[in-house]
Amino acid sequence: MPTNGTGDALKLQFGLVNQENRYLTAEAFGFKVNASATSMKKKQIWTLEQEEQDGQAVYLRSHLGRYLASDKDGRVTCGAEEPDPDCRFLVAAQSDGRWALQSESHQRYFGGSEDRLSCFAQAVGEAELWAVHLALHPQASLLSVSRRRYAHLSAQEDEISVDSNIPWGVDSLLTLVYLEGKYCLKTRDSRFLGHDGKLLEEGGPSAAYTLEFKSGKLAFKDCEGKYLAPTGPTGTLRSGRCSKPGKDELFDLEESHPQVVFQAANNRFVSIRQGVSLAANQDDETDMETFQMEIDKETRKCMLRTNGGTYWTLVSHGGIESTATEVAANTMFDIEWLGHRVGLRASNGKYICTKKNGQLAAVSDAVVDKPTHYYTAGEDGFVCHHKNSNTLDANRSVYDIFDLLFNDGAYHIKGASGKFWYISSSGLVCSDGDTPEDFFLEFLEHGRVGIKGKNGKYVRGDKGGTLMGDGETVDAASLWEY
């Protein structure tokens, strides 16, 4: 990872879809596999693993932590706790984006339908081809393996450049759009990357890429069999001349973190514009007033990172500075979510407050009357409009994009139709509101957010997949990946 990197490389997880549009499924009973599911849920998600020194064969691990395997007779199982030679598969990516999976040990191809799966075919036919449907969040940061720089929409907004030390702001978020077995790369202004490096208003064959994996890294093959790579001094992302991926053509996908602005009790924005000391003394918002909120997976405390790569840290006498280059106890803060506002408690047990000169200090024993509040850029998830009503589905393998509109510490959630989310009297989350309704975001875990309605209840997905606004507490059903 680069020194200024901000996230972990995402695990490459996906569903495999056969010619009958059914997903490869790992059943808990008997560790059997079939291809009967019509949608991608937990049982249909597979994790790709590769040996760094090998880079050819792959292992496919199920949601149960067991590995797909094939014996010499073509019998397919998924019960191995550790990968062995029968678990090694070779991936042959086809021109239409689908994969053929070949047993490395036995040189036969894997395919079939429903519960009639085998790995015994000597040649690739339609039954042996699998479409790859990524299961990760569709918005991510793209890191070039060779340049150790991140992709972003250029300042001139005419290309994607790979020259950023840190993935900062919405310009560094790319959305992977699944389209008929291939993927398009979409910028924050909804344009698509063409293979010649130009940004297109609509997707199409020239903006669709086949995914290939090498040593756990990702490569994008275009319609002409060439691969995306950064070129020139600004790292313009476009297809090169290579028909085989090398280091220049490999990328990591990294998770994105929320980026926030804090407004203190004096109604001014917290900034690093004046130097290393943090102070609420600015009336406008720039990168100097924007901070990345990174939630620790173990403690659920947050670290706040500047656009220069340094962290907020507690210093002597309770002051808060942006001088830390590594995560330590003094860089971790507890967040208390208070509706429109938040409180921040430092490692000395004191709450951060604002001095008369605007400087921040962790010297208060309690949250003050007007604690700091925040907002963040819009995100999206695997929530979709219900086909036949004004409600929302919460367990779909496809997604709709919703805009978050900041409103004094709260958010209004708006769909593509221009209508707003609201919670009905029966507790349903509906998406056809003519007037906006307040929702509150609580970043409670690493990569997961709680959404609280104005009724004080959390938004959750019920067992049938319907979005409800009646959760009393935060649990697995009311935490949302962003």
Buried (B, 14 or more C-beta within 10 A) or exposed (E): EBEBBBBEBBEBBBBBBBBEEBBBBBBEEEBBBBBBBEBBBEBBBBBBBBBEEEEEBBBBBBBBEBBBBBBEEBEBBBBBEEBEEBBBBBBBBBEEBBBBBBBBBBEBBBBBBEEEBBBBBEEBEEBBBBBBBBBBBBBBBBBBBBBBBBBBBBEEEEBBBBBBBBBBBBBBBBBBBBBEBBBBBBBBEEBBBBBEBBBBEEBEEBBBBBBBBBBBBBBBBBBEEBBBBBBEEBBBBBBBEBEEBBEBBBBBBBBBBBBBBBBBBEEBBBBBEEEBBBBBBBEEEEBBBBBBBBBBEEEBBBBBBBBBBBBBBBBEEBBBBBBBEEBEEBBBBBBEBBBEBBBBBBBEEBBBBBBEEBBBBBBBEEBBEBBBBBBBBBBBBBBBBBEEEBBBBBBBBEBBBBBBBBBEBBBBBBBEEEBBBBBEEEBBBBBBBEEBBBBBBBBBBBBBBBBBBBEEBBBBBBEEBBBBBBBEEBEEBBBBEB
